[in-house]
Amino acid sequence: MTQAKIATLPEEANLVARTLRKEVLEMSAYHVADAAGMVKLDAMENPYSLPENLRNELGRLVTEAPLNRYPDPQASRLCAALKASMQVPAGMGLLLGNGSDELIQLLALACARPGAKMLGVEPSFAMYPIVARSCGLQFVGVPLTRNFALDTTAVIESLQRHAPALVFLAYPNNPTGNLFAAETLERVIRNAPGIVVIDEAYHPFAQTSFLPRIAEFPNLLVLRTLSKLGLAGLRLGMLIGAPCWIDELNKLRLPYNVNVLTQLVAERVVASEDVLAGQAAAIRAARDELLAKLRNIDGVEAFTSHANFILFRISGAGRVFAGLMKRGVLIKNLAGAHPALADCLRVTVGTAPENAAFLAALEQSICP
Ligand SMILES: *Cc1c(COP(=O)(O)O)cnc(C)c1O
C-alpha cells in the first residue's frame, strides 16, 4: 500500500538541514525497481527455490526457533560450518554481516579517519561509493580500460597519489561480469598502503578465488555472500582475513547483527551445500548458452561473464529496456550509470523458461 506523503514545511526542512550531516542530505535513497508480476532478471538472484524436503526441514527449524531469545552473538556454529564449507585457511578469522553490504559499511566505518579515502574502479559495484560517502570517506574511482580490464598503471598511480585506507575490487566485477587478471590484482595488493578487499560475491559462478592465498598478503581481506548463491533474502555476508583485522572490525559490529532465523537456516542449508552447488552449475551452463544466443542477435554486443549475469550493449538501450518492461521482463538499465556503460543493459541468468522469455521479448523490443 502506498501512503500519501505529508508535505514538508519550510521550518521542518530547515531543522533537518541544520541537524543532519551534509553527506546524508546530498545522498539519494537506494532505489529498487518494483518487480511485481514481472519475469525478474534484474538483481542477480538465483532463480531456483530449495528442494521441498529441505524447505520442510527449514520450516520445522523456524517453528522451533527460540525467537524470544537474542541470537548467539558470535554465531559460533554457523561460523564453524561456513569456515569448513569455504575452506577458510587455518588461523584466519571470519566476520559475519547482515549481507556483505553491512561488512562493506563496517570496513568503511573502521577506516573513516579524517581525510581517509576509499579506492575502487569504475564501473563497479554501486555500493562502494555510496558507503564511502555515507561514512565520510572520499571515494576515488579509477576508470577501467575500454574492455573493462583493470588499468594497472592508473590504479598504482592512484594508490601512490591518494594512499587509500581501503581498496574494493569485485572479482568478478559487477556490472561488467569479467575477472580481472590475478597477477594484476596481486600487484595492486602489494602496492596498496592499506586494506584491499577482494569482493567475491560471484564466486559460485567464477570458481576462482584469492581465499586460498589470503595468508600471502597481510593487507588482503576476502568478502563473500550467500546472496548470489541462492539466499539473497536471508542476508548473510562473510569477511575473511587475519585475526588482527577481524578482531578490530568485530568491535564495531552490532552484537546481534545476524538474527536467529538467519543463523539456523544458513547453518542447515550449508550442511546441504551440494544443492546450491548444483544450482550454481546449472546457472553457469545457462549463462554460457544465453551468452551464445545474445551474440547471435544482430546489434547486440554481449560481454563475456564469469558471474550469473550478462552485460550487453545495444543501440537505443533505453527504448529496448522499456520494450522489455512492457513485455513483462525486468532487467537492469545501466545506461546513465557511467559513461563506459552507455547503451548497456544487464540481465541476470534465470531459469530456462525465463531466459527464453527474455530473449523473445528482446527480439520483439528490437524490431517492434
Ligand atoms: C550483490 C553484491 C554484493 C552484496 O551482496 P549482499 O551480501 O546481498 O549484501 C556485494 N558485492 C558485489 C560485487 C555484489 O554484486
The ligand as a Gaussian input file, in Angstrom:
#p B3LYP/6-31G(d) Opt

LIG

0 1
 C       25.401000      -8.193000      -4.833000
 C       26.741000      -7.758000      -4.436000
 C       27.092000      -7.596000      -3.092000
 C       26.071000      -7.504000      -1.979000
 O       25.635000      -8.657000      -1.502000
 P       24.781000      -8.806000      -0.175000
 O       25.522000      -9.864000       0.545000
 O       23.436000      -9.220000      -0.655000
 O       24.737000      -7.516000       0.593000
 C       28.406000      -7.289000      -2.776000
 N       29.314000      -7.109000      -3.744000
 C       29.010000      -7.224000      -5.041000
 C       30.068000      -7.002000      -6.060000
 C       27.712000      -7.537000      -5.429000
 O       27.409000      -7.595000      -6.728000

